[in-house]
């Protein structure tokens, strides 16, 4: 029987996290048997169609959030009682250690960690892997204190740079290994870490077979600019709107579709009105993958003016850049964090300074007017994704590390090693 590994996610499935879905499908394709634990239930009205291809069972951990539910509370408390009855001394030591931590205590997090630990015994899971270093790894850390199960994590850009360094360091020290999605993230994590936990880069892979650019059946006489990201400051939509305004003043024809994760606030709509762009800009809230693919196919240019906001909130190598490049779209973006690992300006895209609407405008104008140059960048961009950002090799490295952790965990011990190990884990 293949070893069973638990993948711990905050929400599964989540439309904006196709990179996690792609990883799960590729892990299964490469023969790994996984069980998914989700801290939250999805709220989106639709899923990515590939969710139906996932073979893994999904356990939704009971939760007191976002709304209190008596049955959920009963399930969480029952698990705590069972853990206490199993070994009251180890339980008290774990609780004491949790309450004495310097970082914020979240009671729901503690209850879910206990429930997860109890569920691991039933399923026979030997190792946990958490996506994101924040609430998911916090829950896994508690499950480890209760059960002694080994864990690893993938630290993404948002949770890496916003996380309290002491807390991040503690969680890394307890992990078997860490993956992150860019070399710049890896260097930062190595600076934070005081342990010898291995830290590796695993780029988000793209399923190239799903992104096949095809000739447009009826090319539009008006070029379409496409942008996809979260409706938040760090996506830089404000600068895209300014650039569109400047392009309009120059008399260059265009339409622009902005697809956002979540709901746009009133300010972005007001900004569109203030710039008299109502006839040029279309805002699209969360849409299905099929709809997004249709926009990729129709688009002539992809623009993503990322920036680092005041709270240091930003992404590493946005997956939408990989998707756009795989569709042979010429791309204009900014040199934020890991994007330089993907793009070389004027070779496979154009990189401009962040928060510079004028430079952004100039780059967009060049690609809208010089179609031959735009096509060259698009073709080179697809070759870059094929060469360095395919699913098979990047997910294969994750799979190999997970299998090694199951066979020979280095930093933690399973319950079969006895109460002494549990106590040491809880006190560490």
C-alpha positions, 0 to 999 in steps of 0.5 A: 500500500502506498504511504498516505500523505495529508495535504492541509489547505485553508479552503478546498477547492478555491478558484484563485488557487489553481496552482494548488489544484494543479499540484494535487492532480500531478501528485496523483498522476505521479502515483502519490496517495493523498488525503486533503484536509480543508480548514474551510468550506468553499464559498464560490458558486462554481469550481474549476472543472478539474476539481472533478478529476481529483481522486483524493478524499476531502475531510472538512475540519469542523470549525467555529468560523465564520459562524458558530454551529453547535454540531461543529462545536460538538465534533471539535470538543469530542476530539479534545475529550478523546485526546485527553482520555488517551493521554491526559499528561501529554494533553495538558503539556500541549495545551500549556505550551500553546497558551504560553506562546508569544504569538496570537492564540486562536481557539478555533485553530487549537480545536481544529489542530486537535481534531486533525490529530485525532483524525490522523490516527483513524486514517493512518496518515504518516506525514502532513504537508501544509500550503501557506505558512500562516493558519494552515501550518499553525493548525498542523503545528498543533496537530504535531504537538498532539500526535508527533506526526511529521510535517512540511510546508509550502511557503508562498509569497504573501504569507512569507513576508507578512508573517512574524519572523519569530513565528515563521522561524519556529514553524520552519524549525519543526518542519521536515522541509520547506518549498517556496515558489521563487528563489527570492523567497528562498533567500528570504526564508534562509535569512529568517531561519535559524535551523537546518531545515532544507528550503527548496524552490518549486515553481508553480507549474502550468499544465501546458496541455490546457493552454493551447493558443489557437488562431483567432476565428474572427480577430477584433479590429480593436485590440483587447488588453487583459489583466487578472488578479486580486481586487486589491492595491498590490495588483496595481489596477490603479496604474493600469487604469491611468495607463489606459487613460493616457493611451486613450488620449493618444488616440490608440484604440483598445478595450480592456477587461479586468478580471478580479478575485473577489468583488471590486470596491466602489473606488475602482469603479469611481476611478474608471468614471473619473477617467472617462473609461466607461466605454473601454474598461470591463470589470469581471468578478470571479469567473470560471476557468472556462470563461478565463480561458476564453478571455485569454484566447481573445486577448492581444496583450496581458498587463499586470502592474504588480507593486508592493503595498504599504503592508508588504502585500504582494505575490511572488510569480503570479500564476496568471503570468505563466498562463498568459505566457503559455497562451503566447500573449505578450506580457507587460508587468513589473519587477516585483519579487520573483518576476525577474526569475520568469521574465527578461525584459524585451526577450519574453515580455516587458518589465517596467518599474512599479507605480510608473504609469508613464512607463507602463503606458509606453510599453503597452503602446509599443505592443499594441502598435508593433504586432510583429514584436508582440508576437515574438515576445509571446512565442518566446514567453511560451517557450520559457514556460515550457522549459522552466515552469512545467508541472511534471518536474516541479511537482516531481521534486515535491513528491520525492521530498514527501516520500522521503519524509514518510520513510524517514522523518528527521525532526519528529517522531510518531506516536508509536515512539511513546509518551516521552516523545509526545511530551518532548514535542509538546515542550519544544 
